[in-house]
């Protein structure tokens, strides 16, 4: 099937769907108001906000953590090299493996 054929096929499907919706809307409008079902917009769904917008703004930082995963020091995102150097320095001085990970923190 060529690209032109695919586009024509998709257009025909879209037109058929639009006609079906128009017929359904006309039938619904023809019903008396008491017989109509409540619209889906009055359902108990959330207001449509995404989870990210309800969470608020966040910024990414680098965390230097000890072997148990507890945060030891925090660096801004732009200072990844310094964070890795700090983890290496802590690992060599304490003989325990420190690591760096990325984390989201609330923006101030």
N, C-alpha and C positions, 0 to 999 in steps of 0.2 A: 504494500500500500504506500503510495507516494505521500509526501508531506501535504500536497494540495488536497488529496483525497481525505487525509486525516482531518485537516482543517474543515473541509466541507461536512464531514461526518459529525464532528464536534459542534459545528454551527447548527446542523439539523437537530441534534439532541437538545441544544440550548433552546432552540425555537419551540420544540415540542414541550419542553419543561415549562417554558413561559406561557404557552397556551393552556397547559393543565392548571397552572397556578391562577390564570385569569378566570378560567371556568369555575374553579373551586371558590374563588373570591366572589364571583357573581352569584353562585349558589348560596353562599353564606350570607350575602347581603339580602337575598330574597327571603330568608327565614325571618320570622317575627323575632323581636329582641328577646323575648322570654325563652325561646327555644335555642338560642345561641349558647354555645359553651363559652365559659370564661376564656379569655385569651391567655396564651402562654406567658405573656409579660406580667401577669398578676400572680404567677406562681411564686413559690418560696425560694427562688434562686437568689444567689448573691447579686450585688449591685453591678457586677461585671468588671470590677477592678481586678487587676492581676495581683498575684501574690507579691510580686516585686514592689508594686506601688504601695501596698499596705505595710510592707516591711520598712519602708523609708530608704533614704540614701545610705549607701555603704561605701567604704573605701577599702582598698586592698593593701595589706601590709605583710611584711615578712616576720615570722616569729621564729626565734631561736628557742628550741625546746630541749629539755633534758631527756634521758633515755625513757622515762616514764610518760613523756608527752606533755609535761607541765611547762608552761611558758616561762622562759628565763628573761628574755629581752625582746623588744619589738622595734622594728625598723620600718620607715616609710617604703613604699613600693619601689621608688627610684633608687634605693640604697641596697639592692640585692647583694652586690659584691661585698659591702661592709658586713652584712648579716652572715654571709657564708664565711668570711674571714673570722668573725667573732665565734661562730660555731666551731671552726677548725682550731682556733686558739683555746677555747674552752675544752675541746676534746683532748688536745695535747697536754694541757696543764693538769687536768683532773683524771686523765686515763679512762674517761667514760665517753661514750659516743653521743655527742650533741648533734642535732640536725635542724634544718631550716624548712619551714613550710609556709605556704601562702594561706592567708585567712582574710575573711571579710569582717570589718568592724564598723559599727555605726559611725557615720560622719557627724562631726560636730558642727 
